[in-house]
Amino acid sequence: MQTQVMFYLLPDKDKADASDINASSTLYHACLQASYFYRQNQRVFIYTQDQKSAEQIDEMLWAFDSDSFVPHNLSGEGPKQGAAVEISHKAPRGRRPVLINLTSTVPDFANNFQFMVDFVSSDESLKQLARERFKACRQRGFQVNNQALSTTQ
């Protein structure tokens, strides 16, 4: 199985604190992707940098779409087999087809997934980290693509 990776290029934001805006834009688009894959009957693992980030995405998903709830939980919470969307800063215990990577590196376990979603911020330092992840994915033999997002928050 060859992992397919899609890097989504986040839109530029002209605001005062670019790092906060980039973080919230990334989380927003991660929620959009989790919702999309859930509606496609795919189980999703959202991999975060740390526990605080996991809790942020958990909170955002609770309030994300008032018309259609996305079942999710932090790893170790919820039903034994986990909800449709699981969130953690630790490696997953079970198998799921979709990985949403919100970390600054390509996880060692990424090849266990059929599809990986990653994001490219408009912030230059974060963009450089994304370039390194892009190269790492190619070196691992993943099928890598990118697509610009024009959606605004």
Rosetta silent file (secondary structure, phi, psi, omega in degrees, C-alpha in Angstrom):
SEQUENCE: MQTQVMFYLLPDKDKADASDINASSTLYHACLQASYFYRQNQRVFIYTQDQKSAEQIDEMLWAFDSDSFVPHNLSGEGPKQGAAVEISHKAPRGRRPVLINLTSTVPDFANNFQFMVDFVSSDESLKQLARERFKACRQRGFQVNNQALSTTQ
SCORE:     score description
SCORE:     0.000 S_00000001
   1 L     0.000  124.414  177.348    0.000    0.000    0.000 S_00000001
   2 L   -97.034  124.939  179.180    1.417    3.352   -1.040 S_00000001
   3 L   -71.230  132.156  174.445    0.434    6.256    1.189 S_00000001
   4 E   -99.043  136.551 -178.014   -1.068    9.206   -0.660 S_00000001
   5 E  -125.490  133.726  174.050   -0.348   12.636    0.801 S_00000001
   6 E  -119.573  120.027  173.843   -2.122   15.921    0.116 S_00000001
   7 E   -95.401  118.956  177.453   -0.499   19.149    1.242 S_00000001
   8 E   -95.849  124.408  179.492   -3.081   21.924    1.437 S_00000001
   9 E   -84.563  112.666 -177.508   -1.677   25.425    0.929 S_00000001
  10 L   -73.301  145.578  179.864   -3.434   27.696    3.416 S_00000001
  11 L   -67.900  151.253  176.824   -4.524   31.149    2.228 S_00000001
  12 L   -68.455  145.458  176.321   -2.502   34.204    3.269 S_00000001
  13 L  -124.863  128.560  177.689   -3.920   36.246    6.119 S_00000001
  14 L  -102.031   80.089 -179.299   -3.102   39.940    6.559 S_00000001
  15 L  -133.458  173.876 -174.814   -3.653   40.361   10.294 S_00000001
  16 L   -62.861  -54.904 -175.622   -1.683   41.505   13.328 S_00000001
  17 L  -106.936   91.260 -174.684   -0.579   38.193   14.843 S_00000001
  18 H   -60.390  -35.891 -177.111    0.208   35.878   11.946 S_00000001
  19 H   -66.243  -40.751  177.142    1.189   32.916   14.153 S_00000001
  20 H   -65.472  -41.496 -179.111   -2.216   32.857   15.916 S_00000001
  21 H   -66.487  -42.764  178.411   -4.050   33.219   12.618 S_00000001
  22 H   -62.635  -40.855  179.380   -2.009   30.457   10.978 S_00000001
  23 H   -64.192  -46.785 -178.211   -2.673   28.144   13.935 S_00000001
  24 H   -69.108  -34.455  177.290   -6.420   28.790   13.932 S_00000001
  25 H   -65.400  -41.881  178.237   -6.585   28.482   10.137 S_00000001
  26 H   -62.871  -46.134  179.572   -4.773   25.147   10.292 S_00000001
  27 H   -63.322  -42.003  178.044   -7.118   23.841   13.009 S_00000001
  28 H   -58.750  -47.793 -179.173  -10.164   25.085   11.093 S_00000001
  29 H   -70.479  -30.335  174.092   -9.051   23.314    7.915 S_00000001
  30 H   -64.074  -40.829  176.505   -8.154   20.184    9.897 S_00000001
  31 H   -63.800  -42.025  177.021  -11.748   20.176   11.191 S_00000001
  32 H   -58.407  -44.249 -179.349  -13.039   20.618    7.627 S_00000001
  33 H   -67.096  -42.635  178.615  -10.969   17.639    6.479 S_00000001
  34 H   -60.865  -42.323  178.527  -12.047   15.489    9.439 S_00000001
  35 H   -63.288  -44.708  179.161  -15.686   16.326    8.688 S_00000001
  36 H   -58.591  -51.430 -177.396  -15.223   15.528    4.994 S_00000001
  37 H   -67.012  -35.882  175.989  -13.636   12.132    5.628 S_00000001
  38 H   -59.762  -42.819  179.732  -16.208   11.268    8.316 S_00000001
  39 H   -68.578  -17.171  175.261  -18.980   11.924    5.765 S_00000001
  40 L   -93.341   11.925 -178.594  -17.127    9.542    3.418 S_00000001
  41 L    60.783   34.076  176.811  -17.345    6.843    6.150 S_00000001
  42 L  -105.290  139.308  175.290  -13.597    7.003    6.762 S_00000001
  43 L   -87.255  137.713 -170.020  -12.075    6.759   10.232 S_00000001
  44 E  -122.734  141.113  170.702   -9.597    9.570   10.905 S_00000001
  45 E  -116.953  121.362  177.242   -6.626   10.023   13.236 S_00000001
  46 E  -100.931  116.870 -177.240   -5.611   13.627   13.960 S_00000001
  47 E  -101.025  119.441 -176.106   -2.001   13.738   15.137 S_00000001
  48 E  -110.417  165.022 -178.499   -1.082   16.846   17.130 S_00000001
  49 L   -67.476  -37.213 -175.938    2.171   18.344   18.417 S_00000001
  50 L  -156.957  176.696 -177.965    1.166   18.114   22.097 S_00000001
  51 H   -62.344  -39.533  179.926   -1.724   17.524   24.512 S_00000001
  52 H   -59.901  -43.914  178.690   -2.753   21.204   24.471 S_00000001
  53 H   -65.019  -38.041  177.667   -3.128   21.119   20.668 S_00000001
  54 H   -61.757  -43.359  179.256   -5.130   17.884   20.906 S_00000001
  55 H   -67.004  -35.323  177.829   -7.491   19.549   23.373 S_00000001
  56 H   -63.664  -46.046 -178.912   -7.807   22.628   21.120 S_00000001
  57 H   -69.046  -34.469  175.376   -8.853   20.574   18.098 S_00000001
  58 H   -59.278  -48.842  179.433  -11.210   18.540   20.312 S_00000001
  59 H   -63.272  -41.643 -179.539  -12.911   21.758   21.490 S_00000001
  60 H   -64.274  -39.446  178.763  -13.069   23.155   17.970 S_00000001
  61 H   -66.020  -32.458  177.770  -14.727   19.978   16.664 S_00000001
  62 H   -61.192  -36.859 -175.387  -17.406   20.189   19.399 S_00000001
  63 L  -106.149    8.703 -168.928  -18.472   23.594   18.111 S_00000001
  64 L   -65.672  -55.411 -175.033  -17.475   23.161   14.468 S_00000001
  65 L  -134.728  107.217 -175.888  -20.742   22.516   12.619 S_00000001
  66 L   -67.409  -19.766 -178.584  -24.017   22.961   14.455 S_00000001
  67 L   -86.756  -22.832 -177.519  -25.946   21.162   11.675 S_00000001
  68 L  -151.484  105.334 -178.008  -23.907   17.951   11.614 S_00000001
  69 L   -69.640  140.081  174.314  -21.838   16.664   14.526 S_00000001
  70 L  -103.976  109.767  179.771  -18.559   14.851   13.812 S_00000001
  71 L   -61.856  124.804 -177.223  -18.130   12.042   16.396 S_00000001
  72 E  -151.408  163.686  173.520  -14.669   12.419   17.894 S_00000001
  73 E  -160.266  157.369  170.645  -12.682   11.861   21.056 S_00000001
  74 E   -72.259  148.425 -179.356   -9.260   12.295   22.516 S_00000001
  75 L   -55.583  133.674 -179.847   -7.307    9.042   22.485 S_00000001
  76 L    90.532   -8.689  176.632   -8.247    6.868   25.440 S_00000001
  77 L  -107.536  168.671  174.682  -11.642    8.523   25.891 S_00000001
  78 L    76.587 -159.471 -176.531  -15.004    7.553   24.475 S_00000001
  79 L   -64.430  156.983 -176.054  -15.998    4.108   23.177 S_00000001
  80 L   -54.658  -43.816 -179.829  -13.548    1.209   23.347 S_00000001
  81 L   -83.087   -0.214  179.157  -12.978    1.147   19.568 S_00000001
  82 L    82.745  158.738  176.765  -12.800    4.962   19.517 S_00000001
  83 L   -77.901  176.920  179.773  -14.993    7.459   17.721 S_00000001
  84 L   -59.349  -33.807  178.650  -14.885    8.050   13.979 S_00000001
  85 E  -121.143  121.047  178.753  -12.284   10.773   14.574 S_00000001
  86 E  -112.117  141.574 -175.733   -9.571   10.200   17.167 S_00000001
  87 E  -125.080  131.794  177.838   -7.201   12.952   18.335 S_00000001
  88 E  -163.225  158.720  172.012   -3.841   12.476   20.039 S_00000001
  89 L  -101.167    5.378  176.812   -0.257   13.662   20.346 S_00000001
  90 L  -113.409  160.237 -179.758    0.821   10.016   20.718 S_00000001
  91 L   -58.922  145.769 -179.623    1.032    7.318   18.048 S_00000001
  92 L   -69.408  151.281  177.223   -2.290    5.622   17.263 S_00000001
  93 L   -92.922  -33.901 -179.247   -3.084    2.208   18.729 S_00000001
  94 L  -106.085  177.153  179.690   -5.527    1.060   16.061 S_00000001
  95 L   -99.168  136.366  176.489   -5.585    1.233   12.292 S_00000001
  96 L  -139.624  151.568 -177.874   -7.404    3.984   10.451 S_00000001
  97 L   -78.356  -25.457 -171.284   -7.185    4.912    6.784 S_00000001
  98 E  -119.810  130.804  175.116   -6.749    8.707    7.174 S_00000001
  99 E  -115.401  127.650  170.641   -4.094   10.676    9.052 S_00000001
 100 E  -107.656  112.327 -175.115   -4.336   14.440    9.528 S_00000001
 101 E   -93.906  117.628  177.527   -0.862   15.585   10.525 S_00000001
 102 E  -114.418   24.688  179.655   -0.675   18.758   12.612 S_00000001
 103 L  -106.804  174.469 -177.254    2.952   18.318   13.673 S_00000001
 104 L   -89.094   -0.840  178.873    6.163   19.799   12.320 S_00000001
 105 L  -131.842  170.048  173.382    7.511   16.415   11.116 S_00000001
 106 L   -86.802  120.717 -177.879    6.292   13.358    9.229 S_00000001
 107 L   -62.237  146.585  178.429    5.315   10.776   11.859 S_00000001
 108 L   -57.996  -28.313 -175.610    7.206    7.459   11.831 S_00000001
 109 L   -92.859    7.219 -175.724    3.864    5.654   11.544 S_00000001
 110 H   -58.316  -31.992 -178.392    2.591    7.636    8.509 S_00000001
 111 H   -69.971   -7.625  176.063    3.125    4.663    6.181 S_00000001
 112 H   -81.135   -3.834 -176.584    0.401    2.781    8.133 S_00000001
 113 L  -109.430  149.481  176.662   -2.204    5.101    6.607 S_00000001
 114 L   -77.321  -33.886 -174.175   -3.705    5.084    3.121 S_00000001
 115 E  -141.035  135.322  177.054   -4.042    8.855    3.029 S_00000001
 116 E  -124.834  135.507  176.426   -2.319   11.685    4.895 S_00000001
 117 E  -108.662  135.490  176.652   -3.405   15.318    5.021 S_00000001
 118 E  -139.675  164.678 -176.052   -0.897   18.053    5.852 S_00000001
 119 E  -128.274  145.996  178.088   -0.989   21.837    5.702 S_00000001
 120 E  -115.767  113.799 -179.399    1.366   24.525    4.398 S_00000001
 121 L   -76.681  160.055  175.422    1.107   27.804    6.275 S_00000001
 122 L   -81.726  -13.316  176.235    1.735   31.186    4.677 S_00000001
 123 L   -68.500  129.555 -173.206    4.210   31.942    7.503 S_00000001
 124 H   -59.412  -43.654 -178.592    7.748   31.551    6.058 S_00000001
 125 H   -66.769  -38.987  177.552    9.250   29.549    8.942 S_00000001
 126 H   -70.822  -33.449  177.834    6.270   27.168    9.000 S_00000001
 127 H   -63.828  -38.714  178.451    6.356   26.955    5.211 S_00000001
 128 H   -64.203  -40.898  176.331    9.989   25.788    5.382 S_00000001
 129 H   -61.743  -38.648  177.863    9.014   23.007    7.820 S_00000001
 130 H   -65.045  -38.350  177.204    6.278   21.961    5.385 S_00000001
 131 H   -60.601  -41.335  179.109    8.830   21.810    2.559 S_00000001
 132 H   -65.954  -38.622  176.218   10.929   19.462    4.677 S_00000001
 133 H   -65.087  -40.557  178.977    7.877   17.265    5.369 S_00000001
 134 H   -58.591  -48.312  178.939    7.081   17.261    1.644 S_00000001
 135 H   -62.483  -42.346  179.728   10.629   16.055    0.848 S_00000001
 136 H   -61.695  -39.434  177.919   10.500   13.436    3.611 S_00000001
 137 H   -63.674  -44.725  178.046    7.239   12.065    2.209 S_00000001
 138 H   -61.277  -42.770  179.663    8.754   11.793   -1.272 S_00000001
 139 H   -62.696  -29.380  178.085   11.851   10.050    0.146 S_00000001
 140 L   -82.053   -2.519  178.282    9.589    7.486    1.814 S_00000001
 141 L    85.970   14.550  177.974    7.999    6.734   -1.545 S_00000001
 142 L   -73.502  152.113  173.890    4.649    8.361   -0.784 S_00000001
 143 E   -86.257  110.862 -169.956    2.546    9.733   -3.624 S_00000001
 144 E  -113.400  134.302  175.562    2.596   13.474   -2.833 S_00000001
 145 E  -136.371  169.060  174.237    0.401   16.262   -4.198 S_00000001
 146 E  -140.920  156.549 -178.426   -0.554   19.776   -3.170 S_00000001
 147 E  -150.930  134.389  178.026   -3.595   21.965   -3.573 S_00000001
 148 E   -77.813  140.641  174.339   -4.272   25.599   -2.718 S_00000001
 149 L  -104.379  132.265  178.677   -7.182   26.370   -0.420 S_00000001
 150 L  -111.872   -0.473 -178.578   -9.099   29.550   -1.100 S_00000001
 151 L   -66.300  138.382  175.718  -11.726   29.055    1.589 S_00000001
 152 L  -106.605  155.850 -178.761  -11.862   31.776    4.212 S_00000001
 153 L   -75.042    0.000    0.000  -12.785   31.336    7.826 S_00000001
